[in-house]
Amino acid sequence: MTVQTLLRRATGLSVSKVVAERAVQQRMEQTGHTGSEAYLQALTPAEMTQLIELVVVPESWLFRDPQAFYTTVDMVRERWARGRSTRILSIPCAGGEEPYSMAMALRDGGVPKQAFSIDAYDLSPGCIERAQAGVYGRNAFRAQDVAFRERYFTHLADDAYRIMDALREQITFKQGNLLQFDTASYRHHYDVIFCRNLLIYFDKPTTRAAVEKLSDLLADDGMLLAGYAEVPAFCQNGFTPLQHRQAFALKKDDAPAAAHTAIPPVRPTPARTLRSVPATPRPVAPSAAAPPRSRPVPVPSSSAATPVDLLAEARLLADRGQLREAGEKCHAHLARTPEAAEAYFMLGIINELAGKMDLADDYWRRCIYLQPDHYEALCHLALLAERNGNSTAAATLRARAARVYQRRQAT
C-alpha cells in the first residue's frame, strides 16, 4: 500500500506523490529508518499523526474573507432577538484564526456571550495546541484593517501577539476528523458551520462523504460558510447558495423556505467529472428542466471522437489516475481547437495532480487569458498564489472569482 493511500484513508486528503514522499523522507530522517518500506510497515498511530502533521495545510489568517463573519453576526443577532442562541462550528479550524475571528466579530457587534457557543475542530493536534495557546505572528494579521489587534491582543515580543483570555474561554478546541465525526450524537446540532477550504483537498467520493457529514451536523434552518472555490461542490451535493455578497453562504436544499434569502437552486452541468474539480454552477433558464445531479460521461471510440469527446475521454482518464493519457487527449483537443480554454484548465488540474505546480500555474493562466471569467481556473490560481505567499495576487484573483460568481447568481 502506498503512502498516499495510507494518508487518504487516515485523513481523506488527496496528497500528491511528491508531497507524500517528501513527508516520509523527513520522518525517516527523524526516526532513523533507512528504507520507506520498513518505515511504513512500522507505522504506529502516533507516528501516523506525525506524518499527517507534515502534509496538512494549516494556512489561514485572522478575518480571512471577512464577509462570512459579518453575515454570521447578523444571523446570531436575529436569532437572539427571538430568544434563540446560536451554536457555531469551525471545522477545520487550523490554528484557531477562524473561530477567534468569529468571536471578535460577535463582540464588536455587541452580541452577548450567552447568545452563542463556538466549537472548533482540526485534524492536526499541533494546530489545536497552537489555537489553544492563542499566540500569533505577523502572518496572521493580513487583513486590510488590523485595528482589532489593539482591542483583543497583548503584545508579547517582536511580532508575537496573544489573544485575550476572555475570547479564548469562549471557544472549545478539540482534535478531530470531519470524516469520523459522531454525527449521531450531534445530528442537526449546529446552526452555523464554517467549513472553508477543506473540500479542495478531497477527491469526489470523499467530498460527497464530507458534505453528507456536514449536512447531518447542520440544523435544517442553519447556514454553512464555504470557501469560494467550494461552492460548486456543495451545490452538487444537496446545498443551495444564499444571497449574501462574498460570504459564500449556503443552506440545505430542503431547508425551510422562510429561513433564509436564497437564490434559485443552482445545478452543476453533468459533463465535468475530472477528479478534485468542482463543477461550475450553470444558470438554468426558467422554462428548462434542471439536468440530473450526475450522469456518466460516454466514452466514444477513438475513430469517431470529436473535439468535445476528447475532453470527455480526458476527464475519464484523469478520474482513473491515468494522467499522462489524459494530458495527451487534452493536447489532441488543442491541436483541433487551439483556443479551447477548458483544455488548458484540465491540463492545469492534471499537472497539479502530478505535483507539477509551475506547469499547472502556466496552463491556468492560459485558460483565463482565453476565458477571463473561468471561475474554477481563477479559484485554483488564487489558492496557488496563497500557498506561494503572494497575498496580493491571491486577493486580486479571489475578487475576480467572486465577481464571476455573483454575476452567475444574478443570471
N, C-alpha and C positions, 0 to 999 in steps of 0.2 A: 504494500500500500504506500502511495507517495505521500510526502509531507503535505502537499496541497489538499489531498483527500482527508488526511487526518485533521487539518486545520478547519476544513469546511464542515466536517462532522461535529467538531467541537464548538465552532462559533457561527457557522452559516456563511462566513465570509469567503468570497471568491478571490483568492490571493494569486497573483501571478507567480510563475515558476521562479523567476528571478528573485522576487521578494521572499518567497518561502525558503529557497536555498540559501539566501543571504542570512536569514534568521537562524537557520540550522547551523550554518558555519560559525556564527557568533556564539551560539550556545555551546557548540563543540569546543571552541577555544576556551570558554569559561569553565566547562565541566571536565576537560581533559580527554574527551573522546577523540579517536583518530579516524574513525570511519562513520559515514552517515547511517549505514545500515545498523551498526552496533548502537549508535545513539538512539535511533528510532525504536529499536527493539527494547531498549532500556528505559523508554519514555514513561515516567510516572505522572500522576495527575499534577503533582507540584511542579514538575519540570515542564509539563504542557502549559501550565499557567505562565511560566517564564517565557516560553516560546511565543505564546499569544501576545505577551506584552510587546514583543518586537515587531508584530505585524499590524496591530490595531493602529488606527489613525485618530488620536485624540485632539485633532486640530479644532480649536474654537476660540472665541474671544467674547468679552462682555458686550452685551447688546448687539450681538450679531443679527442682522436682519431685524431691526427693532420694531417694525410694524406689527409683527406677531405678538410681541409683548403688550403693545398698546391695545390691540384688538382684544386680548385676553382680559386686560384691566376693565374694559367696557363690559365684558360679559360677567365678570365677577361682581362688579358694581350692581348691574341689573339684577342678578340673582340675589344678592344680599338685600337689595331693596324689597324683594319678595320673601325675605326671611330664609333664604337658602344659602348654605355655604358651598364652596366650590373645591373639589378635590382635583389636584393637578399632578400629572405625572410627566417627568422628563426622562426619556429613555432612547438612546444612550445619553448620559449627561456629561461625558468627557471629564474634564477636571472641575466641574461644578459651575462653569461660566453661565450656562443657560438657566439653571434654577435660581442662581443668585441674581441674575438679571431680572427674572420674573419677580422675585421678592422685592428688589429695589423699585421696579416699576409700580408694583402694588402699593408700596409705602409712599412713593411720590404721588400716587393717585389718591391718597387719603383713605385707602381701604384698611379697615381694622384687621388685626392679625387673626381674629376669630372667624373671619369671613372666608378663610381659605386654608388649605394644607398643601404641602408640596412634598412629593416623594420623588427621589432621583436614583436611577439605577445605571450602572455601567458594567460591561463585561470585564473590564480591567481593574483588578484590585489596586494597582498603582494609581489609576485615575481617581478611584474612590478615596484613597488616602490623601491625595492632593486636594480633592474637593473638601474633605472634612477639615483640612488644615486652613483652607481659605486664603492662601498666600499666592499672589500673582505678580508676575513681572511685566515688563513693558509691552510684550506682545499681546497681553490680554486686554490692553486699553487701545484698541484700534478704531473705536467708534469716532465719528466726527466730533461729537460733543462728549468730553470726559469729565464734565463738572461733577458727575456722580461720585467720582473718586474722592473728592474733597468731603462729600457728605457721608460716605459709607466706609471709607478705608482709613487705616492708620499706616503711615509711612514707617517702614522698618529700617531699611538700609538700601542704599543705591537705588535700584529700580524695583525693589520689593515692597508690596503693599498687602496688608491683611484686612479682610472684610470684618466689619463689626460683629461682635458676638451675638447681638440680638437677631441679626439675619441668619447667622449660622444655625442658631437654635430653631429656626422656623422650618428647616429643611431636614428630611430624613434621608440620608445617603445609605445605599446598600449595593453590594456587588451582586450582579445578576445578569442573566442572558434572556433576552426577549423570547427567543425560540423555546426556552424551557420554563417560561413564566407560568405560575399556577393560576390559570385563567378561571378555574372552577371556583376558587376562593375569592377571586376579585372580579367576577363577572359583572360587567356594566358598572364598575366601581368608580371610574374616573370621569369627571365632567370635561376636563381638558387634558389632551395628551400632546406633548411635544415629542415628535419622532422625526428629526430632521437630519438628512444626510447619512442615513443608515442603509436604505434600500439600494443606493447606488453601488454598494459593495456586494450585493446579492445577485445570484442567478435567478431565473424566472420562477422555478419551483420554490426556492427559499423566500423570494419576495411574496409569493402567494401565501406561504405559511406565516410569514411575519405579519402581513396585513390582516390575516384571519385572527391572529392573536390580538392585534390592536383593536380590531372590531369587537372582539369579545370583552376587552377591558374597558372600552368606551361606552358611556351611557348612551341610551338611544337618542337623547337630545343633546349629546356632547359635541365638542369641536376638536378636531385634530389639526395640528400645525405641522406641515411637511417642509422639506427642503424644496426649493424652486424647481430642481431637476426631477423631483419625485412625484409631482402632482399627476402626470400621466399614468404612472404605475398604480397609484391609488385609484384613479378613475377606471382602470381595467378591472379592479378587484373590489367593487362594491361601495365606492365613495363618490361624492359629488362636490365640486368646488363651491365655496361660498364667496360672495362678492365683497370681500374685504381687501382693499387695494394693497398689494405687495405683502400681504400676510401669509399667503399660500395656505389658507384655511380650508378645511373640508368637513363634510358631515357624512354620515352613513346614508346610503341610497334610500333606506326605508325609514329614515328619521322623520319624526312628526313635522308636517309641513309648516306649522307656525313657529317652530323652534328657532329657525334661522332665516335670514335672507339669502336665498341661494339662486344661482343662475340655473338655467335648464341643464339637465344632466348631459355631460359630455362623454361621448363614447369614442374609444380608440378605433382607428382603422385596423382591420384584422390582418393586413398583409405583412406588417413588420413583425418578425419573430426573432430577430437577432438577439442572442443571449446577452443579458445585462443591459439592454437598451430599452427604456420605457417608450411605449408607443405614444405618438403625439395625438392629443385630442383634436379631432377634426370637427368643425361645426356641421350639423346636420340640418338641412332645410326643414321647415316645419311640416311640409307635406310629405317628406320622405321618411320611410321607416328606418330606425337605427339598425346598424349591422349587428350581427351576433357578437358576443364577447370574444369568442375565439373561433377560428376557422382554419383548418390545416391548409398550408400553402402547397398547392400541387407542384410536383417536380416533373417537368416535361422531359421528353427525350431530347438529348443534345442536338439531334438532327433537326428538330423543329423549334429550337429555342429562339425566342425573340429577345431584344434587349431587356424588357421587363422580366422575362422568365429567367434571365441570367442573374438578376439581382435576387429573385426568389430562391434560386438554387444556392446563391452565395449565403443567404441567411440560414438556410437549412444546413449547409456545410459548417458554418460557424457555430450553430447550435450544437452540432456533433463534435466540436473541437477540432475540426479539420481546417485550421486557419490558413495554411498555405493554399489549399484548393479553393477556399472561399475568396482569398485575395486574387487568385487567377481569374475567377469568374467576374470580379469587380473590374479588373483591368480589361477583360474581354468586352464588358459592357461599355467601358470608356473608349475602347477602340471604335465602337459603333456610334457612341453618343458622347463626345469629348466634354460637353458641358453639363454632365449629369452630376448635380450636387450630391444626390443621395449615394452615389457610388463612392465619392470621396468621403462622405460621412462614415459609410460602412468600413472603408479602408482604415479610417481613424480608429474605429472600435476594434477591428481585427488586430491592429498594431498595439493598441492598448492592452488587449488580452495577452499579447505576446511579450509584453513588458518593454516595447519599443516606443517610449513616450515622445521622443523627439519627432519620430515619423508620424505618430498619432496627431501631435500638435500641427504638423505641416498639413496633413490631409484635412483636418477640421477647418483650418484657415482657408484652404482652397474651397471647401464646401461653403463657408459663409461669404467668400468672395463672389461665388456664383449665385448663392441664395442667401442674402443678408438676414432674412427672417427665419433661418433654420433653427428652430427652438432648441432641439437636442444638441446640435453642434455648439451653440452658444453656451449651453449649460455645461457641457463637457470641457470646453475651453476655460470657462470660469473656474471650475473645480481644479483643473490642472494649474491655472495661474495661482490659485490659493495654495496648492501643495508646493509650488515653487517659491512661495513667499512674495509674489508680486501682487500685493493687495490692491494697488491702484488699477491694474489691468483687470483683476478679478471683479472689482466693484463696477467697472465700466461694462464688462460682459454680462454681469448679473442684471444690471439695469436694462441692457438691451433685451435680454431674455424676458425680463418682467414685462417690458412694453409689448413684446410679441404675444405673451400670454394674455395680457389684458385686452389686446385687440381681438384675440380669438374668443375671449369671454363675451365681448360686446357684440360679436357677429351673430 
